[in-house]
């Protein structure tokens, strides 16, 4: 019974996370509820779970279609999927707002199992479980960053405007005498603003732990390869108010690695499934790709005036959509600040909610049952 309780708990955990991720990717609440059910049914049909029968069918909105859905199986099991704007009250006490964070609760109730030896004691065997999932608070540390540092240029969203394209790194108008001219004007704004100047000899590139000091290491990091061996003191995790090392020089190292996000390159992850969209809005409308053209960069304190290869303080993290491939003649990385907050697969959240910077989808304790 304990084993099957664990199996059902794993199922509702996965289902709640699936629904919340579906919402992040633009699904409606009814589509998110379906994603939850598809996940829990897949779990029940997996090898080793043959005692579970969660082949639930049908969907019924118990109240407003945006708050609660119930799925039923032939043996009387109920799978309830609920939505709310806070992780405490399910379903939402009032109308669900799609402009606020949405949390998901998935509960399995009254699921009967084969009795085996427990029937000797006149007992029936059934299990129930529940899970809650949704956005975390703002990420305070992450290992999932790109080796590009942008300057803090304001208090709101670090001074960057959602939907605006920026010269992020390389020979930009903001540093080392770059012109800032976009040569491929059908792919970027001809007079895009820049991400500031870290300091003399720097072009907004960073050296991340596990990638070494050379141009190849920069290319590997910017292309999303896993790091190599860490040196003493290296962890690969970067914290707000901590530091990251700058990497001086214009560097042509990004060419292969960076462009692997568009093209197949040996040793790099598969390229994005959308290689043609020019803006993030087009990217979303075309199906949201696979995420290879989005990345998270540290926002750094350029008032420190770092010269050469030195540590620089991280003030936060920001989310960018890569608008075009790297051109060796132009030597500029272009990116659109596409949202004030985005999801990352790893990282540690803080105690204070924030609308700026990345977050992750995580499980919360279900206060109604103490589960998850």
N, C-alpha and C positions, 0 to 999 in steps of 0.2 A: 504493500500500500504506500509506503514511504517512497519507494522507487517511482511508482506511477504518479504520486504527487509531484515529485521532482520533474518528471517528464512533462506533465501538464503545465507546471510553472515555467519551464523552459519555453513551452509553446506560447503561453500568453506573453512572456517577456519579449520573444521574437515578434509576435504579432503586434504588440504595442509599438515597438521600435519601427516596424515596417510601415504602420499607419502614419507615424509621425514623419518618417522620411518621405513618404508619398506626399504629405502636405507640404513639406519643404520644396518638393519638386513641382508644385503647382496643382496637385490633385484636389478635387473637391472633397468634402467630408464623406460623401457617399462612396466615392472612389477609394478614399483612405480606409473606410470600413471594409470594403471588398478586399483591399490589400491585406488587411489584418486577417480576414477569414481565409484567404488563399494561403497565407503563411502558416496558420495553425492547422489547416487541413494537410499541408505538405509535411509538417512535423509529425502528425498522427500517422501518415502513410509511410514514414521512413522505416528502414529496417530496425527491428528491435522494439518497435512501438505497436506491435500487432494487437495488444490488449486494449489500446485506445480506439474509440470509435467517435471521431469528430468530423465525420463527413456531413457536416451541417449543410442545409439547403435553405434557399429563400432569404429574403431580407424584408424586414418590416420596421418602419419608423414608428417607434412607440410614442414619441412626442413630436416636436419639430424635427423635420428631416435632417437638420443640421446639428442635432444634439445626441441622439440615441438610436441605436439599431439593434435588433435582436435576431439572431439566427437560431434555428431549431434543428435537432436531429431526431431520427425516428425513435430513439430510446429515451427521449425526454430531456436530453442535455440542452441547455441554453448557452449560447455564446453571445455576450452582450458587449457591444462596442459603443463607448460614450466619449463625448468631446466636451471640453470646457476651456475657458480662458485662464484658469488657474489649476494647479495640480492637487487641489484639496477637495473641491466640490464637483461631483459628477452625477448626472450631466449638468451642464451650465445652468445656474439658477435662473438666469434671464436669457435673452437672445444671445446667441453665439456671435461674437464679432470676429470677422476675418481680418481686421486691421490690427488685432492684437495676437500675441502668442497663443497657439492652440495646443492643448495637451490631450493625450489619448489615454483612455482606460479600457482594458480588455479583461473580461471576467468569464470564466467557465463555471457553471453552477449545475449541481445535480448530475454529475457524470458517473453513471454506474459502471462497475467493472466486474469481471468474473470473480466469484467469491472464493474459490479455492478452499483452503482449510478453515478460513475464518467463519464459514457457515456453520461449523460444528458448534460455535458459541452463540448461534442465533443472531449473528450480526451481518448486516449487508455492507458491501464495500463500495463507497463512492468517494470521489474527490472533487475539490473545487480549488480554484486559484485565480488570482487577479494580478494585473500589472499596470503601471502608469508610466508613460514616457512623454518626453517633450524637450524643448530647448533648455540648455544649461544657461547659467549666467555667462558673462563674457569670459573668454579664455584668457588666463593669466600666464600660461606657458604652453609652448608647443614645440614639437620636433618636426612638424609638417610645414616648413617655411621654404621660400625660394631665396637664393643668395642675392637679393636685391634690397637695398635700403632706400627708403624714401624719407624726405625731411618732413618733420612736423611743421605745418605752415598755418595752423589755426587751431582754435579750441573745439569747434564743432566738426566731427568726422575728420579731425586732424588737418582741416583746411582743404579737403578734397570734395569736389562736387559729384554726386551720383549722376551717371550718364555722360560724364566728360572724359575724353581721352587725354592721356598724359604721356610725355616723354619720361619713361621710368629710369632708364639707365643707358650708359654708353655716352657717346659724344653728343650730349643734348645741349640745348640753348642755355640751360642753367649752369653748366660747368665746362671748364677747360676749353672754351672757345668754340663750342659746337654752334651750328647755325640754327638747329631746331627745325629745319625745313623737312617736311614730309615729301619724299620723292615719289612715293607711290600714292598719289592723291585720291585714287579710287578706293583706298583701304583705310585712310586715316585723315584726320583734320589737318589742313596745311599749316595752321598756326597753333598747334596744340600746346598747352602750358606744360611746364616741366615739373619735376619732383624735387627741385632744389639741389644745392651743392653741399656735399659732405665735407669737402675740404681739398686742399691742393693735392694734385696727383690722383684723386679718386674720381671715379665715374659711376658711383652709386652701386658698385658691386661689393659683395661680402664673401668672406671665407668661412664656410660652415665646417663644423667638426666632422672629421672622418673623410674629408675630400682632399686633403693636402693643400699645398700652396700654389700649384701650377694652374695653367689655363685649362688643362684637361679636367682637373678637379672642379673648376668653375662650371665647365660644360656639363659634367656629370650631374652636379647638383641642380643646375637650372633645367636639366632635362628630366629630372625625377628619378635618377638612379638611386639605389640604396647606398648609404655611405659605406666606406671600407672600415678598417680598424681604427679605433679611436686612440689618440695619444693620451698620455697621462693628463688628467684634469679635464679631458673632453667628455661630454655627456650627450651631445646632440640635442639637448633640450634648452630652449631659450625663454627667458623670463622677462616680463615687463619690469623695468627698472634694473635689469641685468645688462650685460654687454654682449656685443658680437663684434668680431674682428672685420675690419674693412679689407678689401683687396684692391690695391691701386692698379692703374693701367686701363687702357681702352679695352684690351682683351678681345681677341676673336674666338676665344674658347666657347662662347655661347652658340656659335653657328650650328653645329651638328646637334648638340644637346637641346637647345631651345627649339630648333626646327623639328625635332623628333615629336613635338606635340602636334605637328601637321603631317609629317612623313614617317614612314617606317625606317627605323635606324637600328642596326644591330646593337643589342645590349640595353636598349631603352624600352620602357613600357610602350604598349601600342599607342599610335596617335589617336587624336580625337576623331570621333565619328562624324563631326561637323568641321570641315576645313574651309568653308566658304563664307560663313556669316561674318559681316563686317562690324556688327554691334552686338551687345549682349541681348538686346530685345529681339534681334533676328535669331540669335542663337537659341533663345527660349522658344520662339515661335516655330523653329525648325525641329524641335524635339529635345533640346537641352544637351545634346552631345553626350560625352562620357566624362566631362569635367577636366579633360587634359588642357583645355585652353583657359582654365581659371587657376589662379594660385594666390597664396597668402604671403605678404611681404612684411617685414618689420618696419615700423615707423620709428625713425631714429632722431636723436637730438643733434641737429646740425649746427646749433649754436656753439657746440664744443670745438668746432673748427679743427677736426681731425686731419692731420697731414700724414700721408703715407699709410702704412699698414699698422693701424692701432685700434684698440677697442673703442666702441662708440655705444652710448646708452640707448636701449630700446624703450620707447615711450608707449608703444602699443603695436597692434597688428592691423593690416588693412587687406581688402579683397579686390583683386583686379582680374579683368577679362582680357586676354591677349588678343589684340586686334589684327596683327599681321606678323609674318615671319621675319626673322632677322636678316638684314641685308648687309653683306660685308663692306659695301661701299658707304652706306649710310651710317652704320655702327650705332644704331639707336634701337632700344626696346620700347615698344609702344603698348600701352594698356589702358583700358577703360575702368575707371572706378565705378563698378556696376552696382554696388549695394553698400549700405552702411554696416551690414552684418551678413556673414555667410557661414556655412557649416564646414568643420574640419573633422577628419576621422579620429584625431587624437588631441589630447591637451588637458590641462587642468583648469577648472573654472574657479573663479573667485567667489566671494560672498555677496557682492553687489551686482545687481542687474545693470546692463548697459546696452544701449542701442547701437554702439559703435564697435566694430571688430568682430572676429569670428567667435563661434560657439559650437557646441556639439549636441547631438541628439543623445539623450541619456535616459536611464530608468530612474524613477522616483519611488519612494515607499508609498504604497497605497494606504492612506490613513484610514480608509474604511475597514481594512482587514489586517493591516500590518504586513502585507505581502510585498514581494519584489525588493 
